[in-house]
Amino acid sequence: MATETTEAAGHAAAELGACVNDVGGAIGMPQLCADWMPNQIFWLVVTLGVIYFVLSRVALPRIGGVLAERKGLITNDLTAAEELKAKSVEAEKAYLDALARARVEAARIVAEARVDIQKDLDAATAKADVAISAMSAESEKRILEIRAGAMEAVTAVAKDTAKELVAALGGKVDAAGVNAAVSARLKG
């Protein structure tokens, strides 16, 4: 029985070719066996055909759809970005115009405020000048009164002093003469 199995294996090996040993095992690398090349090439072509079919009918259309969708999104985003940029330029222009108008308005308000403040200052200055003039006139009046009172006091002191001097020097005091002499001397 063992011989029959060995003979059957040897007969099968002879049918398979030079790539198989007596017990039916491969000699070397089976994929490099020239006897099996047509079979391997057939399955290679079938496998590549299936891969091509799957890629061309399923995967590539999906990838193409994704790429087209991304391209559409990118185009839409670029268009939206350009629109937003245009709007931002318009908004910036409007902002700068409003800022310029606000500055002009502020300058006008400041000028009006200066005019109002100058009017108030002029009115206050005029009022103060009137008050100062009134105080100055009052002060001059008081000074004149004080000066008149001082002259009277000086005249009285001078008359009294002259009477005392004449009396101290041993002369006879004549009040009318002393008063006339002092008055004449004070007048110049």
Secondary structure as UniProt FT lines:
FT   HELIX           2..16
FT   TURN            18..19
FT   TURN            22..23
FT   HELIX           30..32
FT   HELIX           34..36
FT   HELIX           37..54
FT   HELIX           55..59
FT   HELIX           60..168
FT   TURN            169..170
FT   HELIX           175..187
//
